[in-house]
């Protein structure tokens, strides 16, 4: 009888041990599942960190390339301005020669009336007329070259202005007023959206955007990360209209009020530094005037060279200065210097 009781107790103990073993095995499986999920989350976080580093490096490379383009454009503007001055000086010299040839023709025609060798004088007149035609052709050619140089100068100035505006908008995080994009994907659990445009289509970090459906603004976004052909924008808390949800394909436009613009108005924005340019030197030297007398008489004094190809009187002597194409005030007459074509203040006189 006792052995039966002991057998029953042993069976009960074995059953309890089996139950606890089964329970512990289940807990162990749960812990393994949690460990696997934690490892997966850690790997995903590391991948996002790597992607963020690559995106930062790409933005830095793009900024360096933009700065190099800006510096090259500045050098091109200075070069074109110097060439324009050279061509204007050469045009003035040619016009002076043309005036001298015209005076020579007039003098020869007057001498025909008093001279005895008419045929010789007629030959000289024909030669001077040919010289006059050649000089007029040279003046016309020089005018065309000056006009071409001015067009190139204006084009480079326009490109510099565009690059400066783009760089300034990128630094302040302001998109163009006519900017539009689409929501490529939205993640409501994390409150951020992926846009189908990136920095190559005018998206900048920290830009303020609005999600529109029809004419109604249903939410506001702020750009967090930007890549070349895509961007990530966070939903501004409290901006989502009640009863609406951001969906794939919704239109995204520039916000009516840009926070960066407000910061600039209140003095919080930053301005790009401008390097003053060195004054340009006049590389041309006027050539000696032609002798107006075909018979060898001494040349008459030549009036000061006039740079106006249409015959306007020469201005009074003043300090040479080149006007600023961006509207800056001209340099004082006491300190001759070329104004900076990029809007910097003129250097103080020593």
C-alpha positions in Angstrom: 0.0 0.0 0.0 2.8 2.4 0.9 4.6 1.7 -2.4 1.5 2.7 -4.3 1.3 6.0 -2.4 5.0 6.7 -3.1 4.5 5.8 -6.8 1.6 8.3 -7.0 3.7 11.0 -5.4 6.6 10.3 -7.8 4.3 10.5 -10.7 2.9 13.8 -9.5 6.5 15.2 -9.0 7.4 14.1 -12.5 4.3 15.8 -14.0 5.1 19.0 -12.2 8.7 18.9 -13.3 7.6 18.3 -16.9 5.2 21.3 -16.7 7.9 23.6 -15.4 10.3 22.5 -18.0 7.8 23.1 -20.8 7.0 26.6 -19.3 10.7 27.5 -19.1 11.2 26.4 -22.7 8.5 28.7 -23.8 10.0 31.7 -21.9 13.4 30.9 -23.5 11.9 31.0 -27.0 10.3 34.4 -26.2 13.6 35.8 -25.0 15.4 34.6 -28.1 12.7 36.2 -30.3 13.2 39.5 -28.4 17.0 39.3 -28.8 16.6 38.8 -32.6 14.3 41.8 -32.9 16.7 43.9 -30.8 19.6 42.9 -33.1 17.5 43.7 -36.2 16.6 47.2 -34.8 20.3 47.8 -34.0 21.3 46.9 -37.6 18.6 49.2 -39.0 19.8 52.1 -36.9 23.4 51.5 -38.0 22.3 51.5 -41.7 20.4 54.8 -41.2 23.5 56.3 -39.6 25.6 55.2 -42.6 23.1 56.6 -45.1 23.0 59.9 -43.2 26.8 60.2 -43.4 26.8 59.5 -47.1 24.1 62.1 -47.6 26.0 64.7 -45.6 29.2 64.0 -47.7 27.2 64.4 -50.9 25.8 67.8 -49.7 29.3 69.0 -48.8 30.6 68.0 -52.2 27.8 69.8 -53.9 28.5 73.0 -51.8 32.2 72.9 -52.7 31.3 72.4 -56.4 28.9 75.4 -56.3 31.5 77.6 -54.6 34.1 76.7 -57.3 31.6 77.6 -60.1 30.9 80.9 -58.4 34.6 81.7 -58.1 35.1 80.8 -61.8 32.2 83.0 -62.8 33.7 85.9 -60.8 37.1 85.5 -62.6 35.2 85.4 -66.0 33.4 88.6 -65.2 36.6 90.4 -64.3 38.3 89.1 -67.4 35.4 90.3 -69.6 35.3 93.7 -68.0 39.1 94.1 -68.7 38.6 93.0 -72.3 35.7 95.5 -72.7 37.9 98.4 -71.4 40.7 97.3 -73.8 38.3 97.3 -76.8 36.8 100.6 -75.9 40.3 102.1 -75.7 41.2 100.6 -79.1 37.9 101.9 -80.5 38.8 105.4 -79.4 42.2 105.2 -81.0 40.6 104.0 -84.3 38.1 106.8 -84.2 40.8 109.3 -83.6 42.6 107.9 -86.7 39.4 108.2 -88.7 39.0 111.8 -87.7 42.6 112.5 -88.8 42.1 110.8 -92.2 38.9 112.9 -92.7 40.8 116.1 -91.9 43.5 115.0 -94.3 40.9 114.5 -97.1 39.6 117.9 -96.5 43.0 119.4 -96.5 43.9 117.7 -99.8 40.7 118.8 -101.5 41.5 122.4 -100.5 45.0 122.1 -101.8 43.7 120.9 -105.2 42.4 124.3 -105.9 45.9 125.9 -105.4 48.1 123.0 -106.6 49.4 122.6 -110.2 49.8 118.8 -110.3 46.1 117.8 -110.3 46.7 114.1 -111.2 49.1 113.6 -108.3 46.7 115.2 -105.8 43.7 113.2 -107.2 45.8 110.0 -106.6 46.5 111.1 -103.1 42.9 111.9 -102.4 41.8 108.4 -103.7 44.4 106.8 -101.5 43.2 108.8 -98.4 39.6 107.9 -99.2 40.5 104.2 -99.3 42.3 104.7 -96.0 39.1 106.3 -94.7 37.0 103.4 -95.8 39.4 101.0 -94.2 39.3 103.0 -91.0 35.5 103.1 -91.0 35.4 99.3 -91.5 37.8 98.8 -88.6 35.5 101.0 -86.4 32.4 99.0 -87.4 34.3 95.8 -86.6 35.5 97.1 -83.3 31.9 98.2 -82.4 30.7 94.7 -83.1 33.4 93.2 -80.9 32.6 95.6 -78.1 28.9 94.7 -78.4 29.7 91.0 -78.3 31.9 91.5 -75.2 29.2 93.4 -73.4 26.6 90.7 -74.2 29.0 88.1 -72.7 29.6 90.3 -69.7 25.8 90.7 -69.1 25.3 86.9 -69.5 28.0 86.1 -66.9 26.6 88.7 -64.5 23.2 87.1 -64.8 24.6 83.6 -64.2 26.5 84.9 -61.1 23.3 86.4 -59.8 21.4 83.2 -60.3 24.1 81.1 -58.6 24.2 83.6 -55.7 20.4 83.5 -55.3 20.4 79.6 -55.4 23.2 79.4 -52.9 21.5 81.9 -50.6 18.2 80.0 -50.8 20.0 76.8 -50.0 21.7 78.3 -47.0 18.5 79.8 -45.6 16.3 76.8 -46.6 13.9 78.7 -48.8 12.3 77.1 -51.8 11.0 79.0 -54.9 7.4 80.3 -54.6 6.3 78.2 -57.6 7.8 75.0 -56.3 5.6 71.9 -56.5 6.2 68.2 -55.7 4.3 65.0 -54.8 4.2 62.8 -51.8 5.9 59.6 -52.9 5.2 57.8 -49.6 3.9 58.7 -46.1 4.5 57.0 -42.8 1.8 57.9 -40.3 3.4 56.0 -37.4 6.5 58.2 -37.6 4.8 61.4 -39.0 7.1 61.9 -42.0 6.7 61.8 -45.8 9.1 61.0 -48.7 8.9 63.6 -51.6 9.6 62.8 -55.2 12.0 65.8 -55.6 15.4 66.5 -54.2 18.1 69.2 -54.2 18.5 68.9 -58.0 14.8 70.1 -58.4 15.0 73.0 -55.8 14.4 71.3 -52.4 16.6 72.6 -49.5 16.9 71.4 -45.9 14.7 73.2 -43.3 12.3 74.4 -46.0 8.7 75.0 -45.0 6.1 73.2 -47.3 2.4 72.7 -47.4 0.3 69.7 -48.5 -2.7 70.7 -50.6 -5.6 68.7 -51.8 -7.5 70.8 -54.3 -7.3 74.4 -52.9 -7.3 73.3 -49.2 -4.1 73.1 -47.2 -4.4 69.9 -45.1 -1.0 69.8 -43.5 2.4 71.5 -43.1 5.8 69.9 -43.5 9.4 70.8 -42.7 12.2 69.2 -44.8 14.6 67.2 -42.7 16.9 65.4 -45.2 17.5 66.1 -48.9 19.1 63.9 -51.5 19.6 64.5 -55.2 16.2 63.1 -56.4 14.3 62.8 -53.1 13.7 64.4 -49.7 12.3 63.5 -46.3 9.9 66.0 -44.6 8.5 65.8 -41.1 4.9 66.7 -40.3 4.7 69.8 -38.2 2.8 68.8 -35.0 -0.7 70.2 -34.9 -0.8 71.2 -38.6 -2.8 68.3 -39.9 -6.4 69.2 -40.5 -8.8 67.1 -38.4 -10.5 64.4 -40.5 -7.8 64.4 -43.2 -4.7 62.2 -43.8 -1.7 62.6 -46.0 -1.8 60.2 -48.9 0.5 59.1 -51.7 0.3 61.5 -54.6 -0.8 64.6 -52.6 0.6 67.9 -54.0 3.3 69.7 -52.0 3.9 73.4 -52.5 6.0 76.1 -50.9 4.6 77.4 -47.6 3.0 80.9 -47.8 5.3 82.0 -44.9 8.9 80.8 -44.8 10.5 80.7 -41.3 13.9 81.5 -42.8 12.5 84.6 -44.4 11.0 85.7 -41.0 14.4 85.1 -39.4 16.0 87.3 -42.0 13.6 90.1 -41.4 14.2 90.0 -37.6 18.0 89.9 -38.1 18.4 86.2 -37.5 19.6 85.2 -41.0 23.2 85.1 -42.2 24.6 86.9 -45.1 27.3 85.6 -47.5 30.7 87.2 -47.2 31.8 89.2 -50.2 35.5 89.7 -51.1 36.4 93.1 -52.4 38.1 93.1 -55.8 41.4 94.8 -56.6 41.3 97.8 -58.9 41.8 97.1 -62.5 44.7 98.7 -64.4 44.3 100.1 -67.9 46.5 97.8 -70.0 46.3 99.8 -73.2 48.6 102.6 -74.4 47.3 105.0 -77.1 49.3 104.9 -80.3 51.0 107.9 -81.9 48.7 110.0 -84.1 49.0 109.9 -87.9 50.5 112.9 -89.8 47.7 114.9 -91.4 49.9 116.5 -94.0 50.6 114.2 -97.1 53.5 116.6 -98.1 55.5 116.2 -94.8 54.4 119.3 -92.9 54.5 119.0 -89.1 51.4 117.4 -87.5 48.9 119.6 -85.8 48.3 119.0 -82.1 45.7 116.2 -81.6 42.8 116.7 -79.3 42.4 114.3 -76.3 41.1 110.9 -77.3 37.3 110.5 -77.1 36.0 107.1 -76.3 32.5 107.8 -77.6 32.1 106.1 -81.1 29.2 108.5 -81.9 31.2 111.7 -81.5 30.0 113.0 -78.1 32.4 115.4 -76.3 34.9 113.7 -74.0 34.1 114.0 -70.3 36.2 116.1 -67.9 39.2 114.2 -66.4 38.1 112.2 -63.3 39.2 109.2 -61.3 38.6 106.1 -63.4 35.9 103.9 -62.0 33.7 101.2 -63.3 30.0 101.4 -62.3 28.7 98.5 -60.3 26.1 96.4 -62.4 24.3 95.5 -59.1 23.6 99.1 -58.1 26.3 99.8 -55.5 27.4 103.5 -55.1 30.4 104.6 -57.3 33.8 104.9 -55.7 34.8 108.5 -54.5 36.7 110.5 -57.0 39.6 111.0 -54.6 40.5 107.2 -54.6 40.5 105.7 -58.2 39.2 102.2 -58.0 37.0 99.8 -59.8 33.7 99.0 -58.0 33.1 95.4 -57.0 30.7 93.9 -59.7 29.3 91.7 -56.9 28.0 94.4 -54.7 30.8 94.9 -52.1 31.5 98.3 -50.7 34.5 100.1 -52.2 37.8 99.8 -50.4 38.6 102.9 -48.2 41.2 105.3 -49.5 44.7 105.1 -47.8 
